[in-house]
Amino acid sequence: RSIIVRPFNSMERKLSLGHIVKIATFLPRWRFVGRGLGLSEVQLDDLERRYLGHEELRGELLSKWVSAKGPKATYGVLIGLLEELEETDASQKVRLLLEKPSGECGGDIKACGNASNNHDQRSAVAARHEPTGELEKSLSLDSEPTLQLLEDKVVTEIPNMYESVGIQLGLKLSEIHVLRPAYPSLEETRRAYRAIFDLWRKNGSPPYTWRTIIDVLKTVGEKRLSTNVASWIECNK
């Protein structure tokens, strides 16, 4: 059945990988949600067999939906479905994730470090992401990014573009194909990206800097994300 959604703010944006991780922690009635998003009973049964932990199961359910629907897998569709299922608490939580888009700090440095697109599902990881004096001194467009921050700022936003990003970073298509995930799960996608970034760092060309990442994002058509990353760096200098 079709779901009518009233668009507002960022409702027409595709669900990001970072938010999939967060939504998986509170998504209710996963089987009903899966049906509403168009997954078959066979797919739902397969997810139930493969993933015993409900949080991981819910994450894979959303990831499978995004992979199948692409740009049509929007926040608006998910929120509309949750409201149709009368899961108002969950729909409100998804809406709240859209209130602080990555890169907007309004002059508040800590707001940049804790932007809602950071997938801090583990408190220890979240603590590492908070800006420290050392980070503020060393971070610049020409500084070397860490794999963890690249994952936070890039991978969570464009999980399915590792091939385009890898090519722009100077990798051969044959190298990238070897890294292609056999199954597009959240962890496998992260692993492919990490391998690509590691090869880029070892190759040393183009320069292993944030400036290169920002240029690459512009080249692959992610101008908004490139602006967000540049703004985050500026906030944390």
N, C-alpha and C positions, 0 to 999 in steps of 0.2 A: 504494500500500500504506500502511496506517496505521502510524504511528510511536508507540510507547509511551514516554512520558517520565515519569520520577519527579520530581514537582514539589518544588522546594526554593528557599528564599530568594525571589529575584525571577524565577524561571523562567517564571512566567505573565504577565510584563509583555510588552507589545508592543515589538518592536524599535524603538529610537529612531533618528532621522536621524543624530545624532552618532555612534552606534555603527555604523551602516551604513557611514559613511565609513571608520571604523577597520577594520572587518571586511573591507572591500573590499581592504585592503592585503595580507591574508594568506589569504583564502578560497581553498581548493584545488579543483581539478577542477570548475570552475564549471558545466560542462554537466551533470555528474552531480548536483550540488547543485540546479541548476535543475529537473531532472526530478523529484527527490525532493520539491521544494517545490511541484510541481504545474504548472510552466510547460510549455507544449506545445513540440514541436520547431519549429513555425513561429515561436513567440515567441523561442526560443533562437537560431534562424537569423537572425532580424531583429536581435537584439542583437549578434550577431557581425558583421553587415554594417554596423551603425550605429556601433559603437565599436571602434576599432582598439586602443586602450589597454586592456589587460586589467583594470587597476584600476578604470577608469571603467565598463567593462562589468560587472564584478562588483557595483559599487555600484548600477547601474541594475537588475540582476537582483534584488537584494534589495529595492530600492525598489518594483519592479513587484509582487513578492510581497506586501509590506506593503500596498500600495494595493489589491490584490485580496482579501486575507484580513482586513485590518483588525485587530481585537483578537486574532484567532486566529493572527496572525503573531508568535509569541512566541519568546523566547530558548530556551525549553524545546524547542520544535519544531526549531529550527535546531541546537541542541546534540545532540538525539537523532538527527537525520539525520547529522550529522558523525560521531557515534560509530558509527552503523550502517554508514557508509562506511569505518570504521576510520581516520578522520582525527582521532586523539586529540590531536595537538598543536594543531590548529585549534580543536577543541572546548574544550580547556583555556584557550586564549586568550580565547574568548568568555566562559567562566565568570569569568575574571579581570576582565573589563570590568564585571561586576556587583558586585565586591567593594567599590567606593567610590562609592556612589550620590551624585549631585550634591547639594550642600548639607550633607553631613555632614563636619565638619572636626575634631571632637574636640578643639577648642582650637588646632588648628594652622592658622594663617592661610594658609600656602602650600598646604596640602592643599585648601583651598577653591578657590584660584586654579587648581589643577591637577587638579580633579575629573575622573574618567574620562569624563564626558559631554561635556567640551570636545573639539571635533573638531580637534585640533592635528595634522593630517596634514602640515603644513608647519612646519618648525622656526622659521621667522621669525614665523609667526602665533602659534605657541605662546609664543615669547618675549614678544610683545606682551601676552599674557594673564596673565603672571605679575604678582602684585601688586607695585606699587612704592610708595615712600613717598607719591608724589603721589596715587595711586589711593586709598590707605588714608585720606588726609586728606579727599579730596573726596567719596568715596562715602557716600551715605546714602539713606534712603527718599525724600527730597525732592530729590535731585540728578538731573540729566538723564542718561539712559542713552545710551551710544554705540550706533550701529547694529551694530558688531561684537559688543559684549557682549550686545545683545538677540538677535543671531543665535546666539551661544554658549549663552545661558541659556534661551532660549524656543523659537526656531525648531527647534533640534535635537531638542527633546522633543515638540513638537506640530506636526509639519510639515504636517498636513492640516487644521489648524483656523484657517487665516488668515482665512477668511470670518467666523467667529464672533468672532475677536479684532478684526478690522477694524470690525465693527458696534459692538462695545463701546467702541471707540476713537472713535466718532462719525462714521465714514465711511458714506456712502450705499451701498446694495446695488449700485446702478448703477456707482459708482466701483470697487467691489471686483471686479465682473464683468469690467470692462475689464482688470484686472490678472491675471485667472485664467490660469494656465499652459495653453498649448495641449497640452503633453505634460508629465505630472507627474514630471519629472526632478528630481534633487537641486538643480541650479543654478537651474532655473526656479522651483522652490518658494521658494528663498532670495530670488530676485529679486522675487517677488510680495510677500513679507513686508517686504523692504527698502523697497519702494514704499509699502506701507501705513504703515510706521513713519514714513517721510519725510512723508507727507501729514498724519499725526497731529501731528508736530512743527510743521509749517507752520501747521496750523489752530490750535494752541495750546489746544485744549479737547477733552477733559479735559486737565488739566495734564500736560506732557511730563516725567513723573517715574517713578522705580521704584515709588513707592507706587501710581500708577495701574495699572501693569502687574500688580502683585500683586493688586490688586482685580479687574482684568479676568480674571486666571487663576482666581480664586475663582468669579467669575460664570459662566464657561464650564465649570465643573465640574472644574477642574484644581487642587484644593486642595493635593494633595501637592506639585505643582510650585511653587505659590505659596509654600508653606512652605520649600521648598528655596532659592528665590531670596531670600526674606527672611533665611534663615540665612546664605547666602553674603554678603549685604550686611553683616550683623551681624559676620561674621568679618573682613571687610575694611575696617571703619570705621577 
